[in-house]
Amino acid sequence: MERFCILNEQIGREEARIIGDELKHLKNVLRLRVGDQVEVFDGQGRGYIGRLSELGQTEALVAIEAPVTEIRESRLRVCLAQGIPKGERMDWIVQKATELGAVSVIPLELSRCVVKLEGEKKRRDKQARWGKIAIEAAKQCGRLKLPAVSLPMRLDAFLGGIRPGDLLLVPWEEGGKPLQAYFHEVDWHGTSDDRMIYIMIGPEGGMTDEEVDKARAVGGEVLTLGPRILRTDTAGLAMLSILQYAWGDMG
């Protein structure tokens, strides 16, 4: 069944409207017809199954048949704070983090990032691109909530947003506490629903000692993921997968 992400205000009690880029995709790529069954969702947790009842030039109408009641979001609230890598690796990271259930992605501007996003327009253009990738990934994997993709952020601003009670996990190639040992120390089942788990990952060149020390200063736990050094586009996703398996909805 094809899925379409639409705004909350496009969903009524009995009918939903598909417009804009989603309408173009429905008509020109998927070539759906009146009577085809589809799913629409608002990216905030609401989803509905219905059938195309009208197909016009500016909108398609969906007759709503039933709400989506299946729980598709992990009970873990995990944010991936990713040092921005070069090339298109960040696109891939946003896509896979969405599939793995991250509630947010923060592109981090760290000392060893090769990519330098100068100017507000360039930063907002990147955020918009990553946001679109998150939407497409959410449509593919069945999520009803979109992960928030923030503007690229400096380290101090990121660390300043961590609240008391949140967890900051910092996998580091220079070593740290073994992950399994750390798991035995933390009461994951006793956490509140609004507790955030942050995973902080360096870019290709890794994090500097100063950056790691700053993370430690706000309560960050520096961890090792084993004897092999993982690439920047592997480490965060591996960590996210481990968390979802151990305490989320993959195990």
C-alpha positions, 0 to 999 in steps of 0.5 A: 500500500502506498503511503503519503505524508500530508499536513494535519489540516489536510485530514478531516473526519471522513476525508483527506486531501493530497496536494503538492509534491505528494500529489505529483508523486501519486499521479506521475510516478505511482499512477494511482487511480480512483479506488486504489487503497492508500495510507495517509499520515501527518508525521505527528502520529496520526495515520489513516487507511482509505481509498482514492475517491477523486483525482483532480489537477490540484488535489486528490481526495481520500475517503477515510476507512479506518485509523492506523492503530498499530504502534510503530514508534519505539518507546525509546526517545533517541537523538542522533547527534552526528558530526557532519561527514563529507559528500552524501553520507549525511543523507544516508545517515538521516535515512537509516536513522529514520528507519531505526526509529530516531526521534531527531537528528542533529547535524553537528559542526565539530572541529574536524568536519571537512564540510563547512556550511557558511551562510544561513541559506546554505544551512537551511537548504541542507536542513530542508534536504535532510528533512525531505529524506527523512519524510521519504524514509518514514513513508517507506518504513511505515512510521507515523511520526517524522524525526525532527532534523535540526539546523546544523549546530555547534557543539556548545549549543548542542550540549547546552540543550541536554536536560538533567536526566537525559543520557548522553552516550559518546562512542569514541575510537580512543576508548571508554567504558565497554558498552555491555558494562555500561548497560548493566549500570543503567536502569533503562526500564525505570526511565520516564517517557520524556527522557532523551538518549543522545548519541554523539558521533564524530565526523571522519577525523573523529572528535578532539580530546577537548570535544570529548571533555566537554561532553564528559563535563555535562555528564556524557558517558564515553564508550567503546564499541569494541576493538574495530574502529567504525566509520562515522556513518556506521558508528551512530547507526550501530549504536542506535540498532543496539539500543533498539534491540536491547531496550526498544522495539527490535528485540 
